[in-house]
Amino acid sequence: MIRTSSFNEEDFPDIVQELTIKLMMVFPKYDPEKGAFASFVRKVFLNSGLKMIIAKRRQITTVPIDSIDLGRMIPKKRRSAL
């Protein structure tokens, strides 16, 4: 996850914490008769990690309004009419 464009190395402690909390929350659902504990952990981490990546990519990036050049956004033909 750290290697994705959405996260950087500074996010690592937060990612570990989020995944640990998630694992603790779903641990009561673990059933050894259904599979190995390592498989359970891998599935929890994979699903949670993918959700974190999607959520991070959906965050809205704000841009200061004064940094937008509106003249470049309007075609030249329409600028002359304004």
Secondary structure, 3 states (H helix, E strand, C coil): CCCCCCCCHHHHHHHHHHHHHHHHHHHHHCCCCCCCHHHHHHHHHHHHHHHHHHHHHHCCCCCCHHHCCHHHHCCHHHHHHC
